[in-house]
Amino acid sequence: MNTIPYRIHEIKTTQFATFPEKYINGGEVSISTTFHFALKKDIPNVLCSVEVNYSQDENLLLIAQVDCVFAIEKDAMSNLQQEGKISVTFLRYLGTIATGTLRGIIHAKTEGSVLNGLVLPPLNLNKVINQDFIFDKSTEVAK
């Protein structure tokens, strides 16, 4: 993979809710994580959206989502468009940054609550993000 010049353009917490009253101390907490990538053809930005759900005994304890927009250098984006894809390796890299960002948001927003000890664990993004992002030339937003 060639180096892709980028910078973090925007970070937005798009969803955040906690339900600490449903937390049972000592009970097992499950975490589910979802990643979504998108872009618009004429803007050299890549969106990486990460959502996590913490639940216990089928009760939602916390839901959080962050959108990280990465500005890609114009010539690099042109090269990616010519290739017709963004490599899974680069997507995992962006996912790592977005996951760390979300981990910090969760920590800051739960500070002082019983949910603060539920730290988002490290994720093996090799298992979660497992395919290239293929440009869809028929629509404005690639899938």
Rosetta blueprint (number, residue, H / E / L):
1 M L
2 N L
3 T L
4 I L
5 P L
6 Y E
7 R E
8 I E
9 H E
10 E E
11 I E
12 K E
13 T E
14 T E
15 Q E
16 F E
17 A E
18 T E
19 F L
20 P H
21 E H
22 K H
23 Y L
24 I L
25 N L
26 G L
27 G L
28 E L
29 V L
30 S E
31 I E
32 S E
33 T E
34 T E
35 F E
36 H E
37 F E
38 A E
39 L L
40 K E
41 K L
42 D L
43 I L
44 P L
45 N E
46 V E
47 L E
48 C E
49 S E
50 V E
51 E E
52 V E
53 N E
54 Y E
55 S E
56 Q E
57 D L
58 E L
59 N E
60 L E
61 L E
62 L E
63 I E
64 A E
65 Q E
66 V E
67 D E
68 C E
69 V E
70 F E
71 A E
72 I E
73 E L
74 K H
75 D H
76 A H
77 M H
78 S H
79 N H
80 L H
81 Q H
82 Q H
83 E H
84 G L
85 K E
86 I E
87 S L
88 V H
89 T H
90 F H
91 L H
92 R H
93 Y H
94 L H
95 G H
96 T H
97 I H
98 A H
99 T H
100 G H
101 T H
102 L H
103 R H
104 G H
105 I H
106 I H
107 H H
108 A H
109 K H
110 T H
111 E L
112 G L
113 S L
114 V H
115 L H
116 N H
117 G H
118 L L
119 V L
120 L L
121 P L
122 P L
123 L L
124 N L
125 L H
126 N H
127 K H
128 V H
129 I L
130 N L
131 Q L
132 D L
133 F E
134 I E
135 F L
136 D L
137 K L
138 S L
139 T L
140 E L
141 V E
142 A L
143 K L
